[in-house]
């Protein structure tokens, strides 16, 4: 269902604007939460890679 279809369905179904706004806000909060979690996961993976590279350098040091 496209955004336009969803809007038309909501508009003509008699749902109040207030409940529609609450639904949109809830969907946006979920998207922001998912995005934050994805960024945290990316940061953690980057940190682990750097840590592994540093450990490899220490292991291969000849001094």
ABEGO torsion letter per residue (X at the ends): XBAAAAAAAAAAAGBBAAAAAAAAAAAAAAAAAAAAAAAAAAAAAAAAAAAAAAAAAAAABAX
